[in-house]
Amino acid sequence: MTLTIPLRRQSAASAAAWAVAVPRVRWRRCFASSLADRTPQKTPSSRTDALAVPNPDPAPDSASAALVDQHAPYMVATYARPPPVFVRGSGSWLWDVENRKYLDFTAGIAVTSLGHCDAEFTRIMADQAKTLVHASNLYYNPWTGALSKLLVEKTVESGAMHDASSVFVCNSGSEANEAAIKFARKVGKVVDPSGNKTEIVSFNNAFHGRTMGSLSATHNPKYQKPFSPMVPGFRMASFNDIAAIKDAVTESTCGVIVEPIQGEGGVQAATDDFLVALAKRCRHVGAVLIYDEIQCGLSRTGTFWAHGHLPREAHPDVLTTAKALGNGFPVGAVLVNKHVGDKIKVGDHGTTFGGNPLASRLAHYMVTRLSDPELQQQVLAKSAIFGDRFDKLRVRFPQLVAEARGRGLILGLQLTEDPTPIVKAARERGLLVITAGTNTLRFVPSLLVTEDEIHEGLDILEEAIAVTRQ
């Protein structure tokens, strides 16, 4: 199969430079156990086993290990990372310190929708960095307003959130959801001056972020317990349970936040009937309806927003976005309708970096590219290829592959057992894939991934599954 991105061979001089720059020091104890979990347990040596795969994870005495060993003691250990150290990307491909080449089906967790190092994105970044990076929200700049205007126009034009009217630009998905929660609380105070309308409802298996407000809406003990108590006033409801909506969303509810497709929760899609019923209940009790499309929005489903096919009465009052909005550069945004926007006053919320000219100009470019109907049609065509290959995987591995879920290029393959060995086997054969929910492989590649790349990646996945089933 012809690859679209040529591999640049590492020269002897380059390899020597790495050897000088990265001293070969001992792999620290804190990483030794992690490596043990990820390397073959056979004896006498993992080096012999490594010869059987094209991209064996870097060994403890490798340049990658030395670099991690040098830096890791200075990094707060909030992630358990596998051994590769990535230094370069292009399109759907990444290269590590060892010059191993990987096909990336993660896109930085649904972030690099145009692939790594898109040429025009890079040109814009360099141009704006030479022009103006930051001046603060104490003043206007040309790009915050231009981004806001474009987001509103393209959203309405797409058939989603028909009454979108204004935008708050921030730096991340967690910040976008934090702002949405605050906006809902403010609306509740205005609608009910008694102060009794303060509850926020979210759903099981949801993920809305790690700040204390967004974390309080993420009802997962794994995330919440180390930081409890949570912010008061958050309630959990049952996802896709129409019958439970009435008891969950009450006169005390100021806001409801829901993902049209739960990404971290296992690529679980909300049913249309559920979202319609939820919106109807929110209107009835005067609660703000928030759609979190941080992972599933911006054409990842094949439509500009995942909720765009719903009737107007099911459209949100607030829509949050981030991830693909910056293609890797930190930026997020909150779209609101007039019902919400008119109640937010000067001083109610703010951000030091949000809406800076560099981030806003890059996001403006991303919205322009991702709102292209032709790109969206291509996403749907590529989704069909994934679906066909998933069907074949179910036939070949009926005891392992239970079902495929999702839309567009946010897809989940539900397995009957822990996929961790498959993820490792795929990585050591040159494919990066991640998990979600319980025993779910998640596929969120660049929206520009080619048909050949899809087939190549799924060939690798099939081989990885076969190897782990032996």
C-alpha positions in Angstrom: 0.0 0.0 0.0 1.4 3.4 -1.0 2.0 5.7 2.0 1.3 9.4 1.5 3.9 10.7 4.0 7.5 9.6 3.2 9.6 8.5 6.1 12.8 10.5 6.5 15.6 8.2 7.4 17.6 9.2 10.5 21.2 10.0 9.5 24.2 8.7 11.4 24.9 12.3 12.3 21.4 12.8 13.6 21.6 9.6 15.7 24.9 10.7 17.1 23.4 14.1 18.0 20.6 12.3 20.0 23.2 10.2 21.7 25.1 13.3 22.8 22.0 15.3 23.7 20.3 12.5 25.6 22.8 10.8 28.0 22.2 7.1 28.6 21.3 7.1 32.2 19.5 4.4 34.2 15.7 4.1 33.7 14.3 5.3 37.0 12.5 3.1 39.4 9.3 5.0 39.0 9.2 4.0 35.3 10.6 0.5 35.6 7.2 -0.9 36.7 5.4 0.8 33.9 7.8 -0.6 31.4 7.4 -4.1 32.9 3.7 -3.8 32.2 4.3 -2.9 28.6 7.1 -5.2 27.6 7.0 -9.0 26.8 7.4 -11.1 29.9 9.2 -13.9 28.1 12.7 -14.8 28.9 15.6 -14.5 28.3 15.4 -11.1 26.7 12.8 -8.7 25.4 15.3 -7.7 22.6 14.7 -11.0 20.9 10.9 -10.6 21.1 11.2 -7.0 19.8 12.6 -8.3 16.5 9.2 -9.8 15.7 7.5 -6.4 15.5 8.4 -3.4 13.4 7.9 -0.7 16.1 8.9 -2.3 19.4 8.5 0.0 22.3 11.8 1.7 23.2 13.9 -0.4 25.5 15.1 0.8 29.0 18.5 1.7 27.6 17.2 3.6 24.5 17.4 7.3 23.7 13.7 7.6 24.5 14.1 6.1 27.9 17.1 8.3 28.6 15.2 11.4 27.6 12.2 10.5 29.8 14.5 9.6 32.7 16.1 13.1 32.4 12.8 15.0 32.4 10.2 12.9 34.3 11.4 13.8 37.8 10.4 17.4 37.1 6.9 16.5 35.8 3.9 16.0 38.1 3.0 12.3 37.5 -0.6 12.8 36.4 -0.3 10.5 33.4 0.9 6.9 32.9 2.6 7.2 29.4 3.9 4.4 27.2 7.6 4.6 26.3 7.6 6.3 22.9 8.6 10.0 22.8 7.1 11.8 19.9 9.1 14.6 18.2 7.6 15.1 14.8 4.2 14.9 13.0 2.8 15.2 9.5 -0.8 14.6 8.5 -1.9 11.3 10.1 1.6 10.3 11.1 3.9 10.7 14.1 7.6 9.9 14.5 9.4 9.2 17.8 12.9 9.8 19.1 13.9 6.4 17.6 12.6 7.6 14.3 9.8 5.0 14.5 6.8 5.9 12.4 3.2 5.6 13.7 -0.2 6.0 12.0 -2.2 8.1 14.4 -5.8 7.2 14.9 -6.0 9.3 18.1 -5.5 12.8 16.6 -4.4 14.0 20.0 -7.8 12.8 21.4 -9.9 14.2 18.6 -7.9 17.4 18.4 -5.8 17.5 15.2 -8.8 17.2 12.8 -6.7 18.6 10.0 -3.8 16.3 10.9 -0.4 17.2 12.3 1.3 20.4 11.1 -1.3 21.4 8.5 0.7 23.8 6.2 -1.7 26.7 6.2 -2.3 26.4 9.9 1.4 26.6 10.4 1.8 29.6 8.1 -1.0 31.5 9.9 0.6 30.7 13.3 4.0 32.0 12.2 2.4 35.1 10.6 0.3 36.0 13.6 3.1 35.3 16.1 5.1 38.0 14.3 2.2 40.4 14.3 0.5 40.2 17.7 0.1 37.3 20.2 -1.6 38.9 23.2 -2.9 42.3 24.3 -5.5 41.2 26.9 -9.3 41.3 27.0 -9.1 44.9 28.3 -9.0 45.9 24.6 -10.5 44.8 21.3 -8.5 42.9 18.7 -9.6 41.9 15.2 -9.7 38.2 15.7 -11.8 37.5 18.8 -14.8 39.2 17.2 -14.1 37.6 13.8 -14.0 34.1 15.3 -17.2 34.8 17.3 -19.1 36.0 14.3 -17.9 33.1 12.1 -18.9 30.5 14.8 -22.4 32.0 15.0 -22.9 32.3 11.3 -21.6 28.8 10.4 -23.5 27.2 13.3 -26.8 28.7 12.2 -26.0 28.1 8.5 -25.4 24.4 9.3 -28.9 24.0 10.8 -27.7 23.6 14.3 -28.4 25.9 17.3 -30.7 28.1 15.3 -30.7 31.0 17.8 -27.0 31.1 18.5 -26.2 34.8 19.0 -22.8 35.4 20.8 -19.6 33.6 21.9 -17.3 33.6 24.9 -13.7 32.5 23.8 -11.6 30.7 26.3 -8.6 28.3 26.4 -9.9 24.7 26.7 -12.8 22.4 27.0 -12.9 22.3 30.7 -12.9 26.1 30.8 -15.7 26.2 28.2 -17.8 23.9 30.4 -16.9 25.8 33.5 -18.2 29.0 31.8 -21.4 27.2 30.7 -22.1 26.0 34.2 -21.5 29.6 35.6 -23.8 31.0 32.9 -26.5 28.5 33.8 -26.2 29.5 37.5 -26.4 33.2 36.6 -29.6 32.6 34.5 -31.0 30.7 37.4 -30.4 33.6 39.8 -32.1 36.0 37.3 -35.1 33.7 36.6 -35.6 32.9 40.3 -34.3 35.7 42.6 -35.1 33.5 45.6 -31.8 31.6 45.0 -33.5 28.2 44.8 -32.8 27.5 41.2 -29.1 26.4 41.3 -28.9 22.6 40.5 -26.9 21.4 37.6 -27.9 18.0 36.1 -25.5 15.8 34.2 -25.4 12.1 33.3 -23.8 8.9 34.1 -20.6 8.1 32.1 -20.3 11.7 31.1 -17.0 13.5 31.0 -17.0 17.3 31.2 -13.6 18.2 32.4 -11.2 18.4 35.4 -11.9 21.9 36.9 -13.9 21.7 40.1 -17.2 22.7 38.4 -16.8 20.6 35.3 -15.5 17.7 37.5 -18.6 18.0 39.7 -20.6 17.3 36.6 -18.5 14.3 35.8 -20.0 11.6 38.1 -17.1 9.1 38.0 -15.6 8.2 41.4 -12.2 7.6 39.8 -12.0 11.3 38.9 -14.0 12.8 41.8 -12.9 10.9 44.9 -9.4 12.3 45.3 -10.8 15.8 45.2 -14.0 15.5 47.1 -16.2 17.1 48.3 -17.4 18.3 45.0 -19.1 21.7 44.3 -22.6 21.4 45.8 -25.7 21.4 43.6 -24.8 18.8 41.0 -27.1 15.8 40.3 -26.6 12.7 38.2 -29.3 11.4 35.9 -29.5 8.3 33.8 -28.3 8.8 30.2 -30.8 7.9 27.5 -33.5 7.3 30.1 -36.5 9.3 29.1 -38.6 8.2 32.0 -36.1 9.5 34.5 -35.9 13.0 33.1 -38.9 14.4 35.0 -37.6 13.5 38.4 -34.0 14.6 37.6 -34.8 18.0 36.0 -37.0 20.0 38.4 -37.9 23.5 39.3 -34.6 23.7 41.2 -32.6 22.9 38.1 -30.8 25.9 36.5 -28.9 23.9 33.9 -28.6 20.5 32.2 -25.3 19.5 30.5 -25.2 16.6 28.1 -22.9 15.2 25.4 -24.8 14.3 22.2 -22.2 11.6 21.9 -20.2 10.6 25.0 -16.6 10.3 24.0 -14.7 9.3 27.2 -17.8 7.4 28.3 -17.3 4.8 25.5 -18.7 6.5 22.4 -22.3 6.3 23.5 -24.7 8.4 21.5 -27.8 10.0 23.0 -30.9 9.0 21.2 -32.8 11.7 19.3 -35.9 11.0 21.4 -34.0 11.4 24.6 -32.5 14.8 23.6 -35.9 16.0 22.4 -37.5 15.0 25.7 -34.7 16.5 27.7 -35.0 19.8 25.8 -38.8 19.9 26.3 -38.3 19.4 30.1 -35.7 22.1 30.3 -38.0 24.6 28.6 -40.8 23.5 31.0 -38.9 24.2 34.2 -36.8 27.1 32.8 -33.5 25.3 32.9 -30.6 26.1 30.5 -29.8 23.3 28.1 -26.1 22.9 27.5 -24.7 20.6 24.8 -21.1 19.6 25.3 -19.7 19.0 21.8 -16.1 19.4 22.7 -15.2 16.0 21.3 -18.1 15.2 18.9 -18.5 18.7 17.3 -16.8 20.6 14.5 -17.7 18.0 11.7 -16.4 14.9 13.5 -19.8 13.3 13.0 -20.0 14.4 9.4 -22.2 17.4 10.3 -20.8 20.7 11.7 -22.4 19.9 15.1 -23.6 16.5 16.2 -27.0 17.9 17.1 -27.6 19.6 13.8 -30.1 17.0 12.6 -32.4 17.5 15.5 -35.6 19.7 15.4 -35.2 23.2 16.6 -37.0 22.6 19.8 -34.1 20.3 20.8 -31.4 22.8 20.1 -29.3 23.9 23.1 -29.2 27.3 24.8 -25.5 26.9 25.3 -23.0 25.0 23.1 -19.4 24.3 24.2 -16.5 23.5 22.0 -12.7 23.1 22.1 -10.3 20.3 20.9 -10.6 20.5 17.1 -11.2 24.3 17.3 -7.4 24.8 17.6 -6.0 21.7 15.9 -3.6 21.4 18.8 -3.4 25.1 19.9 -5.2 25.7 23.2 -8.6 27.4 22.5 -12.2 26.8 23.5 -15.5 28.6 23.0 -19.0 28.9 24.4 -21.9 29.7 22.1 -25.0 31.1 23.8 -28.4 32.3 22.7 -29.9 35.6 23.7 -31.9 34.0 26.6 -28.5 33.3 28.2 -26.3 36.0 26.7 -28.5 38.9 27.7 -28.2 37.9 31.4 -24.4 37.8 31.4 -23.0 41.2 32.4 -19.6 42.9 32.5 -17.5 41.3 35.2 -19.5 38.1 35.5 -16.8 36.0 33.9 -13.3 36.5 32.4 -10.1 35.0 31.1 -6.6 36.3 30.8 -5.5 34.4 27.7 -8.9 33.5 26.2 -9.6 35.2 22.8 -6.0 36.2 22.3 -5.3 37.1 18.6 -3.1 34.1 17.9 -5.6 31.5 19.2 -8.6 33.3 17.7 -7.0 33.6 14.3 -6.1 29.9 14.2 -9.6 28.9 15.4 -11.1 31.2 12.7 -9.1 29.2 10.1 -10.2 25.9 11.7 -13.9 26.9 11.6 -13.6 27.9 8.0 -12.0 24.6 7.0 -14.2 22.3 9.2 -17.5 23.9 8.1 -16.9 22.8 4.5 -19.7 20.5 3.4 -17.4 18.6 1.1 -15.1 17.8 4.0 -18.2 16.6 5.9 -19.2 14.3 3.1 -15.8 12.8 3.0 -16.0 12.2 6.8 -19.2 10.2 6.2 -17.6 8.2 3.4 -14.6 7.4 5.6 -16.9 6.4 8.4 -18.5 3.8 6.1 -15.0 2.3 5.4 -14.4 1.9 9.2 -17.9 0.4 9.6 -17.3 -2.2 6.9 -14.0 -3.2 8.4 -15.5 -3.4 11.9 -18.1 -5.8 10.5 -15.4 -8.0 9.2 -13.6 -7.9 12.6 -16.8 -9.0 14.3 -17.0 -11.9 11.9 -13.4 -13.0 12.5 -13.4 -12.4 16.3 -17.0 -13.0 17.4 -16.0 -13.8 21.0 -14.1 -10.5 21.3 -15.8 -7.9 19.2 -19.3 -7.1 20.5 -20.5 -4.0 18.6 -19.4 -0.8 16.8 -20.8 2.6 17.9 -20.6 6.2 16.9 -21.0 8.5 13.9 -18.6 9.9 11.4 -15.1 9.7 12.7 -15.9 9.4 16.4 -16.2 5.6 16.6 -16.0 2.9 19.3 -15.4 -0.8 19.0 -16.9 -2.6 22.0 -14.8 -5.5 23.2 -15.6 -8.2 25.7 -12.3 -7.9 27.5 -9.6 -5.4 28.4 -8.2 -3.9 25.2 -4.9 -2.8 26.8 -2.8 -5.7 25.2 -4.3 -4.9 21.8 -3.4 -1.2 22.2 0.2 -2.2 22.9 0.4 -4.7 20.1 -1.0 -2.2 17.7 1.5 0.5 18.8 4.4 -1.9 18.4 3.2 -2.5 14.8 2.9 1.3 14.1 -0.7 2.2 15.0 -1.8 4.5 17.7 -5.3 3.8 19.1 -6.8 4.7 22.4 -9.6 3.4 24.7 -12.8 4.8 26.2 -15.4 3.7 28.7 -15.3 0.1 29.6 -13.3 -2.2 27.2 -13.9 0.1 24.2 -11.4 0.9 21.5 -11.9 4.5 20.4 -11.1 5.8 16.9 -10.9 9.6 16.4 -8.4 10.0 13.5 -7.8 13.2 11.6 -10.8 14.1 9.4 -8.3 14.1 6.5 -7.1 10.6 7.0 -7.0 8.8 3.6 -8.8 5.6 2.6 -5.4 3.9 2.2 -4.4 5.0 5.7 -7.7 3.7 7.2 -7.2 0.3 5.6 -3.5 0.2 6.6 -4.4 1.1 10.2 -7.2 -1.5 10.4 -4.9 -4.1 8.9 -2.5 -3.4 11.7 -5.3 -3.6 14.3 -6.5 -6.9 12.9 -3.0 -8.3 13.2 -2.7 -6.9 16.7 -5.9 -8.6 17.8 -4.9 -11.9 16.2 -1.5 -11.8 18.0 -3.1 -11.2 21.4 -5.7 -14.0 20.8 -3.0 -16.6 20.4 
